[in-house]
Amino acid sequence: MAVVPTTAATPTGTSVAMEDYIEGAPEFYWQERDDGEYAQGPDTDGHYWGLTGTAAAPVYHLGCYEGFSFGEDLTITDVTCDTIGVAATLLKRNYLTVSFTLKSIFPFSALTWILKGGAVTQQVAEGTEGFGIGEIDNTSAAEFRSYFSLVYDTNTDDFFSVTGHRCRFVDAFTMDFAYGEPVTVGVTLRMNADDDMPTEQRFATFKRLDPSQIP
């Protein structure tokens, strides 16, 4: 009788092992899509990623938040056959999502994007600023690019990032006011499909810098 070697417990041939875990929360940024600019657009790999702020389209840096989550929405369709059951599963990506609870609501120039408000006006002599909440703008002017990055090794500045190319803040907002606690706003944004992007970057682009791990 043949003896099965103990090495048969693991696959043979070429394999790829996962690396150590990373931890922490990313920094999150967004910028108006119509007048915004990529920091790398494209890079040597043909990837569009990062943001560059301009006077016409500044980059907004998210303040204090908690509960950052990143995911996707899929339509899943099974191909079934009476003889064998499910023969295949078809997947269609609809959009990517980012959600978090924001604890920093100023300045208004950033908050109005999140609340889907109007243009911010400032009266410097009076020390005031304001914006209105009216009909929601559904034109391209309300779309933005988003970028979040996590430096997971502060000694070498190794990081990974995600750039969303065509985004909207989508949920009906709720601002919570509680005694002794920060004012919070629940935020959800969608990264929708961008037909201006290459097919493989239609929703987003992932990028990583880690020379010690990337051959």
TIRO-2110 file (N, C-alpha, C; in Angstrom, 1 decimal):
// TIRO-2110
0.8, -1.2, 0.0, N, 1, A
0.0, 0.0, 0.0, CA, 1, A
0.9, 1.3, 0.0, C, 1, A
0.6, 2.2, -0.9, N, 2, A
1.4, 3.4, -1.0, CA, 2, A
1.2, 4.3, 0.2, C, 2, A
2.3, 4.9, 0.6, N, 3, A
2.3, 5.8, 1.8, CA, 3, A
2.3, 7.2, 1.3, C, 3, A
1.3, 8.0, 1.8, N, 4, A
1.2, 9.4, 1.5, CA, 4, A
2.1, 10.2, 2.3, C, 4, A
3.0, 10.9, 1.7, N, 5, A
4.0, 11.7, 2.5, CA, 5, A
3.3, 12.9, 3.2, C, 5, A
3.9, 13.3, 4.3, N, 6, A
3.3, 14.4, 5.1, CA, 6, A
3.3, 15.7, 4.3, C, 6, A
4.2, 15.8, 3.4, N, 7, A
4.3, 17.0, 2.6, CA, 7, A
3.1, 17.2, 1.7, C, 7, A
2.3, 16.1, 1.5, N, 8, A
1.1, 16.2, 0.7, CA, 8, A
0.0, 17.1, 1.3, C, 8, A
0.2, 17.5, 2.6, N, 9, A
-0.8, 18.3, 3.2, CA, 9, A
-0.8, 19.7, 2.7, C, 9, A
0.2, 20.1, 2.0, N, 10, A
0.3, 21.5, 1.5, CA, 10, A
0.5, 21.4, 0.0, C, 10, A
0.0, 22.4, -0.8, N, 11, A
0.2, 22.4, -2.2, CA, 11, A
1.7, 22.5, -2.6, C, 11, A
1.9, 22.0, -3.8, N, 12, A
3.3, 22.0, -4.3, CA, 12, A
3.4, 23.0, -5.4, C, 12, A
4.6, 23.4, -5.8, N, 13, A
4.7, 24.3, -6.9, CA, 13, A
4.8, 25.8, -6.4, C, 13, A
4.5, 26.7, -7.3, N, 14, A
4.6, 28.1, -7.0, CA, 14, A
3.4, 28.5, -6.1, C, 14, A
3.7, 29.3, -5.1, N, 15, A
2.6, 29.8, -4.2, CA, 15, A
3.0, 31.2, -3.8, C, 15, A
2.0, 31.9, -3.2, N, 16, A
2.1, 33.2, -2.7, CA, 16, A
1.6, 33.3, -1.3, C, 16, A
2.4, 33.7, -0.4, N, 17, A
2.0, 33.7, 1.0, CA, 17, A
1.6, 35.2, 1.4, C, 17, A
0.5, 35.3, 2.2, N, 18, A
0.1, 36.6, 2.6, CA, 18, A
1.1, 37.2, 3.6, C, 18, A
1.1, 38.5, 3.6, N, 19, A
2.0, 39.2, 4.5, CA, 19, A
1.4, 39.5, 5.8, C, 19, A
2.1, 40.2, 6.7, N, 20, A
1.5, 40.5, 8.0, CA, 20, A
0.4, 41.5, 7.9, C, 20, A
-0.5, 41.5, 8.9, N, 21, A
-1.6, 42.4, 8.9, CA, 21, A
-1.1, 43.9, 9.0, C, 21, A
-2.0, 44.8, 8.6, N, 22, A
-1.7, 46.2, 8.9, CA, 22, A
-2.9, 46.7, 9.7, C, 22, A
-2.7, 47.8, 10.4, N, 23, A
-3.8, 48.4, 11.3, CA, 23, A
-3.8, 49.9, 11.2, C, 23, A
-4.9, 50.4, 11.6, N, 24, A
-5.0, 51.9, 11.6, CA, 24, A
-6.2, 52.4, 10.8, C, 24, A
-6.4, 53.7, 10.8, N, 25, A
-7.5, 54.3, 10.0, CA, 25, A
-6.8, 55.2, 9.0, C, 25, A
-7.4, 55.3, 7.8, N, 26, A
-6.8, 56.1, 6.7, CA, 26, A
-7.1, 57.6, 6.9, C, 26, A
-6.3, 58.4, 6.2, N, 27, A
-6.6, 59.8, 6.0, CA, 27, A
-7.5, 59.9, 4.7, C, 27, A
-8.6, 60.7, 4.8, N, 28, A
-9.5, 60.8, 3.7, CA, 28, A
-9.6, 62.2, 3.1, C, 28, A
-9.6, 62.3, 1.8, N, 29, A
-9.6, 63.5, 1.1, CA, 29, A
-10.6, 63.5, -0.1, C, 29, A
-11.1, 64.6, -0.5, N, 30, A
-11.9, 64.7, -1.7, CA, 30, A
-11.7, 66.0, -2.4, C, 30, A
-12.1, 66.0, -3.7, N, 31, A
-11.9, 67.2, -4.6, CA, 31, A
-12.9, 67.2, -5.7, C, 31, A
-13.4, 68.4, -6.0, N, 32, A
-14.3, 68.5, -7.1, CA, 32, A
-13.8, 67.9, -8.4, C, 32, A
-14.6, 67.1, -9.0, N, 33, A
-14.2, 66.3, -10.2, CA, 33, A
-14.0, 67.1, -11.4, C, 33, A
-14.9, 68.1, -11.7, N, 34, A
-14.8, 68.8, -13.0, CA, 34, A
-13.5, 69.6, -13.1, C, 34, A
-13.0, 70.2, -12.1, N, 35, A
-11.8, 71.1, -12.1, CA, 35, A
-10.6, 70.5, -11.4, C, 35, A
-10.8, 69.3, -10.8, N, 36, A
-9.7, 68.7, -10.0, CA, 36, A
-8.6, 68.1, -10.9, C, 36, A
-7.5, 67.8, -10.2, N, 37, A
-6.4, 67.2, -11.0, CA, 37, A
-5.9, 66.0, -10.2, C, 37, A
-5.5, 64.9, -10.9, N, 38, A
-4.8, 63.8, -10.3, CA, 38, A
-3.3, 64.2, -10.0, C, 38, A
-2.8, 63.6, -8.8, N, 39, A
-1.4, 63.8, -8.6, CA, 39, A
-0.6, 62.9, -9.5, C, 39, A
-1.1, 61.8, -9.9, N, 40, A
-0.5, 60.9, -10.9, CA, 40, A
-1.6, 60.5, -11.9, C, 40, A
-1.5, 61.1, -13.1, N, 41, A
-2.6, 60.9, -14.1, CA, 41, A
-2.1, 60.9, -15.5, C, 41, A
-1.7, 59.8, -16.0, N, 42, A
-1.4, 58.5, -15.3, CA, 42, A
0.1, 58.4, -14.9, C, 42, A
0.4, 57.4, -14.1, N, 43, A
1.8, 57.1, -13.8, CA, 43, A
2.3, 56.1, -14.8, C, 43, A
3.5, 55.5, -14.5, N, 44, A
4.1, 54.6, -15.5, CA, 44, A
3.3, 53.3, -15.7, C, 44, A
2.4, 53.0, -14.8, N, 45, A
1.6, 51.8, -15.0, CA, 45, A
0.3, 52.1, -15.7, C, 45, A
0.0, 53.4, -16.0, N, 46, A
-1.2, 53.8, -16.6, CA, 46, A
-2.3, 54.0, -15.5, C, 46, A
-1.9, 54.1, -14.2, N, 47, A
-2.9, 54.3, -13.1, CA, 47, A
-3.1, 55.8, -12.8, C, 47, A
-4.4, 56.1, -12.6, N, 48, A
-4.7, 57.4, -12.2, CA, 48, A
-5.0, 57.4, -10.7, C, 48, A
-4.3, 58.2, -9.9, N, 49, A
-4.4, 58.2, -8.5, CA, 49, A
-3.9, 59.4, -7.8, C, 49, A
-4.3, 59.6, -6.6, N, 50, A
-3.9, 60.8, -5.8, CA, 50, A
-4.6, 62.1, -6.3, C, 50, A
-4.5, 63.1, -5.5, N, 51, A
-5.2, 64.4, -5.8, CA, 51, A
-4.2, 65.6, -5.7, C, 51, A
-4.4, 66.6, -6.5, N, 52, A
-3.6, 67.8, -6.5, CA, 52, A
-4.5, 69.0, -6.4, C, 52, A
-4.4, 69.7, -5.3, N, 53, A
-5.3, 70.9, -5.1, CA, 53, A
-4.9, 72.1, -5.9, C, 53, A
-5.9, 72.8, -6.3, N, 54, A
-5.7, 74.0, -7.1, CA, 54, A
-6.6, 75.1, -6.4, C, 54, A
-6.4, 76.4, -6.9, N, 55, A
-7.3, 77.4, -6.4, CA, 55, A
-8.7, 77.2, -6.7, C, 55, A
-8.9, 76.7, -8.0, N, 56, A
-10.3, 76.5, -8.4, CA, 56, A
-10.9, 75.2, -7.8, C, 56, A
-10.1, 74.3, -7.4, N, 57, A
-10.6, 73.0, -6.9, CA, 57, A
-9.6, 72.5, -5.7, C, 57, A
-9.8, 73.1, -4.5, N, 58, A
-9.0, 72.7, -3.4, CA, 58, A
-9.3, 71.2, -3.0, C, 58, A
-8.3, 70.6, -2.3, N, 59, A
-8.5, 69.3, -1.8, CA, 59, A
-9.0, 69.5, -0.3, C, 59, A
-10.1, 68.8, 0.0, N, 60, A
-10.7, 68.8, 1.4, CA, 60, A
-10.2, 67.6, 2.1, C, 60, A
-9.7, 67.9, 3.3, N, 61, A
-9.1, 66.8, 4.2, CA, 61, A
-10.1, 66.6, 5.3, C, 61, A
-10.6, 65.3, 5.4, N, 62, A
-11.6, 65.0, 6.4, CA, 62, A
-11.0, 65.2, 7.8, C, 62, A
-11.9, 65.7, 8.7, N, 63, A
-11.5, 65.9, 10.1, CA, 63, A
-11.7, 64.6, 10.9, C, 63, A
-12.0, 64.7, 12.2, N, 64, A
-12.1, 63.6, 13.1, CA, 64, A
-13.3, 62.8, 12.7, C, 64, A
-13.1, 61.5, 12.7, N, 65, A
-14.2, 60.5, 12.4, CA, 65, A
-14.0, 59.2, 13.1, C, 65, A
-15.0, 58.3, 13.0, N, 66, A
-14.8, 57.0, 13.5, CA, 66, A
-15.6, 56.0, 12.7, C, 66, A
-15.3, 54.7, 12.7, N, 67, A
-16.1, 53.7, 12.1, CA, 67, A
-15.9, 53.7, 10.6, C, 67, A
-14.7, 54.0, 10.1, N, 68, A
-14.5, 54.0, 8.6, CA, 68, A
-14.7, 52.6, 8.0, C, 68, A
-15.5, 52.5, 7.0, N, 69, A
-15.7, 51.2, 6.3, CA, 69, A
-15.7, 51.4, 4.8, C, 69, A
-15.2, 50.4, 4.1, N, 70, A
-15.1, 50.4, 2.7, CA, 70, A
-15.6, 49.1, 2.1, C, 70, A
-16.5, 49.2, 1.1, N, 71, A
-17.0, 47.9, 0.6, CA, 71, A
-17.6, 48.2, -0.8, C, 71, A
-18.4, 47.2, -1.2, N, 72, A
-19.0, 47.3, -2.6, CA, 72, A
-20.4, 46.8, -2.6, C, 72, A
-21.1, 47.1, -3.7, N, 73, A
-22.5, 46.6, -3.9, CA, 73, A
-22.4, 45.8, -5.2, C, 73, A
-22.9, 44.5, -5.1, N, 74, A
-22.9, 43.6, -6.3, CA, 74, A
-24.3, 43.1, -6.6, C, 74, A
-24.5, 42.9, -7.9, N, 75, A
-25.6, 42.1, -8.3, CA, 75, A
-25.1, 40.7, -8.6, C, 75, A
-25.7, 39.7, -8.0, N, 76, A
-25.3, 38.3, -8.1, CA, 76, A
-26.4, 37.5, -8.8, C, 76, A
-26.0, 36.9, -9.9, N, 77, A
-27.0, 36.1, -10.7, CA, 77, A
-26.4, 34.7, -10.9, C, 77, A
-27.2, 33.7, -10.4, N, 78, A
-26.8, 32.3, -10.6, CA, 78, A
-27.3, 31.8, -11.9, C, 78, A
-26.4, 31.0, -12.6, N, 79, A
-26.8, 30.3, -13.8, CA, 79, A
-27.1, 28.9, -13.4, C, 79, A
-28.4, 28.5, -13.4, N, 80, A
-28.8, 27.2, -12.9, CA, 80, A
-29.2, 26.3, -14.0, C, 80, A
-28.9, 25.0, -13.8, N, 81, A
-29.3, 23.9, -14.7, CA, 81, A
-30.0, 22.9, -13.9, C, 81, A
-31.1, 22.4, -14.5, N, 82, A
-31.9, 21.4, -13.8, CA, 82, A
-31.1, 20.1, -13.5, C, 82, A
-30.1, 19.8, -14.3, N, 83, A
-29.4, 18.6, -14.1, CA, 83, A
-28.3, 18.6, -13.0, C, 83, A
-27.7, 19.8, -12.8, N, 84, A
-26.6, 19.9, -11.9, CA, 84, A
-26.8, 21.0, -10.8, C, 84, A
-27.7, 21.8, -11.0, N, 85, A
-27.9, 22.9, -10.0, CA, 85, A
-27.2, 24.2, -10.5, C, 85, A
-26.5, 24.9, -9.7, N, 86, A
-25.8, 26.1, -10.1, CA, 86, A
-24.5, 25.8, -10.8, C, 86, A
-24.5, 26.1, -12.1, N, 87, A
-23.4, 25.9, -12.9, CA, 87, A
-22.4, 27.0, -12.9, C, 87, A
-22.8, 28.2, -12.7, N, 88, A
-21.9, 29.4, -12.6, CA, 88, A
-22.6, 30.5, -11.9, C, 88, A
-21.8, 31.5, -11.5, N, 89, A
-22.4, 32.6, -10.8, CA, 89, A
-21.8, 33.9, -11.5, C, 89, A
-22.7, 34.8, -11.9, N, 90, A
-22.3, 36.0, -12.6, CA, 90, A
-22.3, 37.1, -11.7, C, 90, A
-21.3, 37.9, -11.7, N, 91, A
-21.2, 39.1, -10.8, CA, 91, A
-21.1, 40.4, -11.6, C, 91, A
-21.9, 41.3, -11.1, N, 92, A
-21.8, 42.7, -11.7, CA, 92, A
-21.6, 43.7, -10.6, C, 92, A
-20.5, 44.5, -10.7, N, 93, A
-20.3, 45.5, -9.7, CA, 93, A
-21.1, 46.7, -10.0, C, 93, A
-21.8, 47.2, -9.0, N, 94, A
-22.7, 48.4, -9.2, CA, 94, A
-22.0, 49.7, -8.7, C, 94, A
-21.3, 49.6, -7.5, N, 95, A
-20.6, 50.8, -7.0, CA, 95, A
-19.8, 50.3, -5.8, C, 95, A
-18.9, 51.2, -5.4, N, 96, A
-18.1, 51.0, -4.1, CA, 96, A
-18.7, 52.0, -3.1, C, 96, A
-18.6, 51.7, -1.8, N, 97, A
-19.1, 52.5, -0.8, CA, 97, A
-18.0, 52.8, 0.3, C, 97, A
-18.1, 54.0, 0.8, N, 98, A
-17.3, 54.4, 2.0, CA, 98, A
-18.3, 55.0, 3.0, C, 98, A
-18.2, 54.6, 4.3, N, 99, A
-19.1, 55.1, 5.3, CA, 99, A
-18.3, 55.3, 6.6, C, 99, A
-18.7, 56.4, 7.3, N, 100, A
-18.1, 56.7, 8.6, CA, 100, A
-19.0, 57.7, 9.3, C, 100, A
-18.6, 57.9, 10.6, N, 101, A
-19.3, 58.9, 11.4, CA, 101, A
-18.4, 60.1, 11.6, C, 101, A
-18.8, 61.3, 11.1, N, 102, A
-17.9, 62.5, 11.1, CA, 102, A
-18.1, 63.2, 12.4, C, 102, A
-17.1, 63.7, 13.1, N, 103, A
-17.2, 64.4, 14.3, CA, 103, A
-16.6, 65.8, 14.2, C, 103, A
-16.3, 66.3, 13.0, N, 104, A
-15.8, 67.6, 12.7, CA, 104, A
-16.6, 68.2, 11.6, C, 104, A
-17.4, 69.3, 11.9, N, 105, A
-18.3, 69.8, 10.9, CA, 105, A
-17.9, 71.1, 10.2, C, 105, A
-16.8, 71.7, 10.7, N, 106, A
-16.3, 72.9, 10.1, CA, 106, A
-15.1, 72.7, 9.2, C, 106, A
-14.8, 73.5, 8.2, N, 107, A
-15.5, 74.7, 7.8, CA, 107, A
-16.7, 74.3, 6.9, C, 107, A
-17.6, 75.3, 6.7, N, 108, A
-18.8, 75.1, 5.9, CA, 108, A
-18.4, 74.7, 4.4, C, 108, A
-17.3, 75.1, 3.9, N, 109, A
-16.9, 74.8, 2.6, CA, 109, A
-16.8, 73.3, 2.4, C, 109, A
-16.4, 72.5, 3.4, N, 110, A
-16.4, 71.1, 3.4, CA, 110, A
-17.7, 70.5, 3.7, C, 110, A
-18.4, 71.0, 4.8, N, 111, A
-19.7, 70.5, 5.2, CA, 111, A
-20.7, 70.5, 4.1, C, 111, A
-20.8, 71.5, 3.3, N, 112, A
-21.8, 71.7, 2.3, CA, 112, A
-21.8, 70.5, 1.3, C, 112, A
-20.6, 70.0, 1.0, N, 113, A
-20.5, 68.8, 0.1, CA, 113, A
-21.2, 67.6, 0.8, C, 113, A
-20.9, 67.4, 2.1, N, 114, A
-21.4, 66.2, 2.8, CA, 114, A
-23.0, 66.3, 2.9, C, 114, A
-23.5, 67.5, 3.1, N, 115, A
-24.9, 67.7, 3.3, CA, 115, A
-25.6, 68.0, 2.0, C, 115, A
-24.9, 68.0, 0.9, N, 116, A
-25.5, 68.3, -0.4, CA, 116, A
-26.2, 69.6, -0.4, C, 116, A
-25.5, 70.6, 0.1, N, 117, A
-26.0, 72.0, 0.2, CA, 117, A
-25.6, 72.9, -0.9, C, 117, A
-25.8, 74.2, -0.8, N, 118, A
-25.5, 75.1, -1.8, CA, 118, A
-24.1, 75.7, -1.6, C, 118, A
-23.8, 76.7, -2.5, N, 119, A
-22.5, 77.4, -2.4, CA, 119, A
-22.4, 78.2, -1.1, C, 119, A
-21.1, 78.2, -0.6, N, 120, A
-20.9, 78.9, 0.7, CA, 120, A
-20.5, 80.3, 0.4, C, 120, A
-21.1, 81.3, 1.1, N, 121, A
-20.7, 82.7, 1.0, CA, 121, A
-20.1, 83.1, 2.3, C, 121, A
-19.1, 84.0, 2.2, N, 122, A
-18.5, 84.5, 3.4, CA, 122, A
-18.5, 86.1, 3.4, C, 122, A
-18.7, 86.6, 4.6, N, 123, A
-18.7, 88.1, 4.8, CA, 123, A
-17.5, 88.3, 5.8, C, 123, A
-16.4, 88.6, 5.2, N, 124, A
-15.2, 88.7, 6.1, CA, 124, A
-15.4, 89.9, 7.1, C, 124, A
-15.9, 91.0, 6.6, N, 125, A
-16.1, 92.1, 7.5, CA, 125, A
-17.0, 91.8, 8.7, C, 125, A
-17.9, 90.9, 8.5, N, 126, A
-18.9, 90.5, 9.5, CA, 126, A
-18.4, 89.2, 10.3, C, 126, A
-17.5, 88.5, 9.7, N, 127, A
-17.0, 87.3, 10.3, CA, 127, A
-18.0, 86.2, 10.2, C, 127, A
-18.8, 86.1, 9.1, N, 128, A
-19.8, 85.1, 9.0, CA, 128, A
-19.6, 84.3, 7.7, C, 128, A
-20.1, 83.1, 7.7, N, 129, A
-20.2, 82.3, 6.5, CA, 129, A
-21.5, 81.5, 6.5, C, 129, A
-22.0, 81.1, 5.4, N, 130, A
-23.3, 80.4, 5.4, CA, 130, A
-23.6, 79.7, 4.0, C, 130, A
-24.5, 78.8, 4.0, N, 131, A
-25.0, 78.2, 2.8, CA, 131, A
-26.4, 77.7, 3.0, C, 131, A
-27.1, 77.5, 1.9, N, 132, A
-28.5, 77.1, 1.9, CA, 132, A
-28.6, 75.6, 1.7, C, 132, A
-29.8, 75.1, 2.1, N, 133, A
-30.2, 73.7, 1.8, CA, 133, A
-31.4, 73.8, 1.0, C, 133, A
-31.2, 73.5, -0.3, N, 134, A
-32.4, 73.6, -1.2, CA, 134, A
-32.5, 72.3, -2.0, C, 134, A
-32.8, 72.4, -3.3, N, 135, A
-32.8, 71.3, -4.2, CA, 135, A
-31.4, 70.7, -4.4, C, 135, A
-31.3, 69.4, -4.5, N, 136, A
-30.0, 68.7, -4.6, CA, 136, A
-29.6, 68.8, -6.1, C, 136, A
-28.3, 69.2, -6.2, N, 137, A
-27.7, 69.3, -7.5, CA, 137, A
-27.3, 67.9, -8.0, C, 137, A
-27.9, 67.5, -9.1, N, 138, A
-27.5, 66.2, -9.7, CA, 138, A
-26.7, 66.3, -11.0, C, 138, A
-26.1, 67.5, -11.2, N, 139, A
-25.2, 67.6, -12.3, CA, 139, A
-23.8, 67.2, -12.0, C, 139, A
-22.9, 67.2, -12.9, N, 140, A
-21.5, 66.7, -12.7, CA, 140, A
-20.8, 67.6, -11.7, C, 140, A
-21.3, 68.9, -11.5, N, 141, A
-20.6, 69.8, -10.5, CA, 141, A
-20.7, 69.2, -9.1, C, 141, A
-21.6, 68.3, -8.9, N, 142, A
-21.8, 67.7, -7.5, CA, 142, A
-20.9, 66.5, -7.3, C, 142, A
-20.2, 66.1, -8.4, N, 143, A
-19.4, 64.9, -8.3, CA, 143, A
-18.0, 65.2, -7.9, C, 143, A
-17.3, 64.3, -7.3, N, 144, A
-16.0, 64.6, -6.8, CA, 144, A
-15.1, 63.3, -6.9, C, 144, A
-13.8, 63.5, -6.8, N, 145, A
-12.9, 62.4, -6.7, CA, 145, A
-12.5, 62.2, -5.2, C, 145, A
-12.4, 61.0, -4.8, N, 146, A
-12.0, 60.8, -3.4, CA, 146, A
-10.7, 60.0, -3.3, C, 146, A
-10.0, 60.2, -2.2, N, 147, A
-8.7, 59.5, -2.0, CA, 147, A
-8.5, 59.3, -0.5, C, 147, A
-8.2, 58.0, -0.2, N, 148, A
-7.9, 57.7, 1.2, CA, 148, A
-6.6, 56.9, 1.2, C, 148, A
-5.8, 57.2, 2.2, N, 149, A
-4.5, 56.5, 2.2, CA, 149, A
-4.1, 56.1, 3.7, C, 149, A
-3.4, 55.0, 3.9, N, 150, A
-3.0, 54.6, 5.2, CA, 150, A
-1.5, 54.3, 5.2, C, 150, A
-0.8, 55.1, 5.9, N, 151, A
0.7, 54.8, 6.1, CA, 151, A
0.8, 53.7, 7.2, C, 151, A
1.2, 52.5, 6.8, N, 152, A
1.2, 51.4, 7.7, CA, 152, A
2.5, 51.1, 8.3, C, 152, A
3.6, 51.8, 7.8, N, 153, A
4.9, 51.7, 8.5, CA, 153, A
5.5, 53.2, 8.5, C, 153, A
5.4, 53.8, 9.7, N, 154, A
5.8, 55.2, 9.8, CA, 154, A
7.3, 55.3, 9.7, C, 154, A
8.1, 54.3, 9.8, N, 155, A
9.5, 54.4, 9.7, CA, 155, A
10.0, 54.5, 8.3, C, 155, A
9.2, 53.9, 7.4, N, 156, A
9.6, 53.9, 5.9, CA, 156, A
8.6, 54.6, 5.1, C, 156, A
7.5, 55.0, 5.7, N, 157, A
6.4, 55.7, 5.0, CA, 157, A
5.7, 54.8, 3.9, C, 157, A
5.7, 53.5, 4.2, N, 158, A
5.0, 52.5, 3.3, CA, 158, A
3.5, 52.8, 3.5, C, 158, A
2.8, 52.8, 2.3, N, 159, A
1.4, 53.1, 2.4, CA, 159, A
0.6, 52.4, 1.3, C, 159, A
-0.7, 52.3, 1.5, N, 160, A
-1.6, 51.9, 0.4, CA, 160, A
-2.7, 52.9, 0.3, C, 160, A
-3.3, 53.1, -0.9, N, 161, A
-4.3, 54.1, -1.1, CA, 161, A
-5.3, 53.6, -2.0, C, 161, A
-6.5, 54.3, -2.0, N, 162, A
-7.6, 54.0, -2.9, CA, 162, A
-8.1, 55.4, -3.4, C, 162, A
-8.2, 55.5, -4.7, N, 163, A
-8.7, 56.7, -5.4, CA, 163, A
-10.0, 56.4, -6.1, C, 163, A
-11.0, 57.1, -5.7, N, 164, A
-12.3, 56.9, -6.3, CA, 164, A
-12.5, 58.0, -7.4, C, 164, A
-13.0, 57.7, -8.6, N, 165, A
-12.9, 58.6, -9.7, CA, 165, A
-14.2, 59.4, -9.9, C, 165, A
-15.3, 58.9, -9.5, N, 166, A
-16.6, 59.6, -9.7, CA, 166, A
-17.5, 59.3, -8.5, C, 166, A
-17.5, 60.2, -7.5, N, 167, A
-18.1, 59.9, -6.2, CA, 167, A
-19.2, 60.9, -5.9, C, 167, A
-20.1, 60.5, -5.0, N, 168, A
-21.2, 61.3, -4.5, CA, 168, A
-21.5, 61.0, -3.0, C, 168, A
-21.7, 62.0, -2.2, N, 169, A
-22.3, 61.7, -0.9, CA, 169, A
-23.8, 61.4, -1.1, C, 169, A
-24.3, 60.2, -0.6, N, 170, A
-25.6, 59.8, -1.0, CA, 170, A
-26.6, 59.6, 0.1, C, 170, A
-26.3, 59.3, 1.3, N, 171, A
-27.3, 59.1, 2.3, CA, 171, A
-28.0, 60.4, 2.7, C, 171, A
-29.3, 60.2, 3.1, N, 172, A
-29.9, 61.3, 3.8, CA, 172, A
-29.2, 61.6, 5.1, C, 172, A
-28.8, 62.8, 5.3, N, 173, A
-27.9, 63.1, 6.5, CA, 173, A
-28.7, 63.2, 7.8, C, 173, A
-28.1, 62.9, 8.9, N, 174, A
-28.6, 63.1, 10.2, CA, 174, A
-27.5, 63.6, 11.1, C, 174, A
-27.7, 64.8, 11.7, N, 175, A
-26.7, 65.4, 12.6, CA, 175, A
-27.2, 65.2, 14.0, C, 175, A
-26.4, 64.5, 14.8, N, 176, A
-26.8, 64.2, 16.2, CA, 176, A
-26.1, 65.2, 17.1, C, 176, A
-27.0, 65.8, 18.0, N, 177, A
-26.5, 66.7, 19.0, CA, 177, A
-26.8, 66.1, 20.4, C, 177, A
-25.8, 65.9, 21.2, N, 178, A
-25.9, 65.3, 22.5, CA, 178, A
-25.1, 66.0, 23.5, C, 178, A
-25.6, 66.3, 24.7, N, 179, A
-24.9, 67.0, 25.7, CA, 179, A
-23.6, 66.3, 26.1, C, 179, A
-22.5, 67.1, 26.0, N, 180, A
-21.2, 66.6, 26.4, CA, 180, A
-20.5, 65.8, 25.4, C, 180, A
-21.1, 65.7, 24.2, N, 181, A
-20.5, 64.9, 23.2, CA, 181, A
-20.3, 65.7, 21.9, C, 181, A
-19.4, 65.3, 21.0, N, 182, A
-19.2, 66.0, 19.8, CA, 182, A
-20.5, 65.9, 18.9, C, 182, A
-20.8, 66.9, 18.1, N, 183, A
-21.8, 66.8, 17.1, CA, 183, A
-21.3, 65.8, 16.0, C, 183, A
-22.2, 64.9, 15.6, N, 184, A
-21.8, 63.9, 14.6, CA, 184, A
-22.7, 63.9, 13.4, C, 184, A
-22.1, 63.5, 12.3, N, 185, A
-22.9, 63.3, 11.1, CA, 185, A
-22.6, 62.0, 10.5, C, 185, A
-23.6, 61.2, 10.2, N, 186, A
-23.3, 59.9, 9.5, CA, 186, A
-23.1, 60.2, 8.0, C, 186, A
-22.1, 59.6, 7.5, N, 187, A
-21.7, 59.9, 6.1, CA, 187, A
-21.6, 58.6, 5.3, C, 187, A
-22.2, 58.6, 4.1, N, 188, A
-22.0, 57.5, 3.1, CA, 188, A
-21.7, 58.1, 1.8, C, 188, A
-20.7, 57.6, 1.1, N, 189, A
-20.4, 58.0, -0.3, CA, 189, A
-20.3, 56.8, -1.2, C, 189, A
-20.7, 57.1, -2.4, N, 190, A
-20.5, 56.0, -3.4, CA, 190, A
-19.5, 56.4, -4.4, C, 190, A
-18.7, 55.4, -4.8, N, 191, A
-17.8, 55.5, -5.9, CA, 191, A
-18.5, 54.8, -7.1, C, 191, A
-19.0, 55.7, -8.0, N, 192, A
-19.8, 55.1, -9.1, CA, 192, A
-18.8, 54.9, -10.3, C, 192, A
-19.3, 54.2, -11.4, N, 193, A
-18.5, 53.9, -12.5, CA, 193, A
-18.2, 55.2, -13.3, C, 193, A
-17.0, 55.3, -13.7, N, 194, A
-16.5, 56.5, -14.5, CA, 194, A
-16.1, 56.0, -15.9, C, 194, A
-16.9, 56.3, -16.9, N, 195, A
-16.6, 55.9, -18.3, CA, 195, A
-15.4, 56.5, -18.8, C, 195, A
-14.9, 57.6, -18.2, N, 196, A
-13.7, 58.2, -18.7, CA, 196, A
-12.4, 57.5, -18.3, C, 196, A
-12.5, 56.6, -17.4, N, 197, A
-11.4, 55.8, -16.9, CA, 197, A
-11.2, 54.5, -17.7, C, 197, A
-9.9, 54.0, -17.8, N, 198, A
-9.8, 52.7, -18.4, CA, 198, A
-10.7, 51.6, -17.7, C, 198, A
-11.1, 50.6, -18.4, N, 199, A
-12.1, 49.7, -17.9, CA, 199, A
-11.7, 49.1, -16.5, C, 199, A
-10.4, 48.8, -16.3, N, 200, A
-10.0, 48.1, -15.1, CA, 200, A
-9.9, 49.1, -13.9, C, 200, A
-10.1, 50.4, -14.2, N, 201, A
-10.0, 51.4, -13.1, CA, 201, A
-11.4, 52.2, -13.1, C, 201, A
-12.4, 51.6, -13.6, N, 202, A
-13.7, 52.3, -13.8, CA, 202, A
-14.2, 52.9, -12.5, C, 202, A
-14.1, 52.1, -11.4, N, 203, A
-14.6, 52.5, -10.1, CA, 203, A
-13.6, 53.1, -9.2, C, 203, A
-12.4, 52.6, -9.2, N, 204, A
-11.3, 53.0, -8.3, CA, 204, A
-10.0, 52.5, -8.7, C, 204, A
-8.9, 53.0, -8.1, N, 205, A
-7.6, 52.6, -8.3, CA, 205, A
-6.9, 52.4, -7.0, C, 205, A
-6.3, 51.2, -6.8, N, 206, A
-5.6, 50.9, -5.6, CA, 206, A
-4.1, 51.1, -5.9, C, 206, A
-3.3, 51.7, -4.9, N, 207, A
-1.9, 51.9, -5.1, CA, 207, A
-1.2, 51.6, -3.8, C, 207, A
0.0, 51.0, -3.9, N, 208, A
0.8, 50.7, -2.7, CA, 208, A
2.2, 51.0, -2.9, C, 208, A
2.9, 51.5, -1.9, N, 209, A
4.3, 51.8, -1.9, CA, 209, A
4.9, 51.0, -0.7, C, 209, A
5.8, 50.0, -1.1, N, 210, A
6.5, 49.2, -0.1, CA, 210, A
7.7, 48.6, -0.7, C, 210, A
8.8, 49.3, -1.0, N, 211, A
10.0, 48.7, -1.7, CA, 211, A
10.5, 47.4, -1.0, C, 211, A
10.4, 47.3, 0.3, N, 212, A
11.0, 46.1, 0.9, CA, 212, A
10.2, 44.8, 0.7, C, 212, A
8.9, 45.0, 0.2, N, 213, A
8.1, 43.8, 0.0, CA, 213, A
7.8, 43.6, -1.5, C, 213, A
8.0, 44.6, -2.3, N, 214, A
7.6, 44.5, -3.7, CA, 214, A
8.9, 44.2, -4.5, C, 214, A
9.0, 43.1, -5.1, N, 215, A
10.3, 42.7, -5.8, CA, 215, A
10.5, 43.6, -7.1, C, 215, A
END
